[in-house]
Amino acid sequence: YIDYWIDDHQFHWQSQSTTTPDSKKGKDIIEHSRRGLTIHLFVRESKLANGKAAPFIYFGPVAYRSHQGSAPMSVVFELIYR
C-alpha cells in the first residue's frame, strides 16, 4: 500500500486493490460525512519494531478530501482537530 503524510494535516491512503469509487466501501469513504460515518486514522511509523509488527499510532478522526483511481483508490484525508 502507498500510504504517507502529505503534510502535517493531510494523509494519502491507498485502498485494497478491489475498492472502487462505486463499491460500497468506496462510497462509504467518499460519502462518510453524509452517511453519518466517522473514519479514524491509525498509522504505523514502520512495519517492524523489535522484530515484531510495529504498533499503530492513533491520529484521530479524518475527513475525506479527494480521491484518484479505482481498484485501488488513492484517497486524501484531512485530520479533524477537536
Secondary structure as GFF3:
##gff-version 3
##sequence-region A 1 82
A	DSSP	beta_strand	4	5	.	.	.	ID=ss1
A	DSSP	beta_strand	10	14	.	.	.	ID=ss2
A	DSSP	alpha_helix	24	30	.	.	.	ID=ss3
A	DSSP	beta_strand	39	43	.	.	.	ID=ss4
A	DSSP	beta_strand	48	49	.	.	.	ID=ss5
A	DSSP	beta_strand	52	53	.	.	.	ID=ss6
A	DSSP	beta_strand	57	68	.	.	.	ID=ss7
A	DSSP	beta_strand	74	79	.	.	.	ID=ss8
###
